[in-house]
Amino acid sequence: QVQLVESGGGLVQSGGSLRLSCVASSSIVSIYEMGWYRQAPGSQRELVATITGGTTTKYADSVKGRFTISRDNAKNTVYLQMNSLTPEDTAVYYCKARQTVISRPYWGQGTQVTVSS
């Protein structure tokens, strides 16, 4: 079982930046996929970015060119660097991990990101 703890959320003005961190309770070297998802009030949880196999990244169209996902295996941590934030990025951001392609996902508890206009 993998426990995930997110941090780094907060209140930022439009155009600002934040970096989210997700620390795993065990080594992430062999974890197949890690990612960030978000859920705004009244909306479904949606994919933001994933990193698979350590190097393959995927982004939602709405964040391409603004957000960057990365992982530091030595620190068991995945990051989400968010730049040029807009109020539409306001949501609770969740970290997700899958140990293999067919494994059930593990989720963190979420961290709130609020972007003011």
Secondary structure, 3 states (H helix, E strand, C coil): CCCEEEECCEEEECCCCEEEEEEECCCCCCCCEEEEEEECCCCCCEEEEEEECCCEEEECCCCCCCEEEEEEHHHCEEEEEECCCCHHHCEEEEEEEECCCCCCCEECCCEEEEEEC
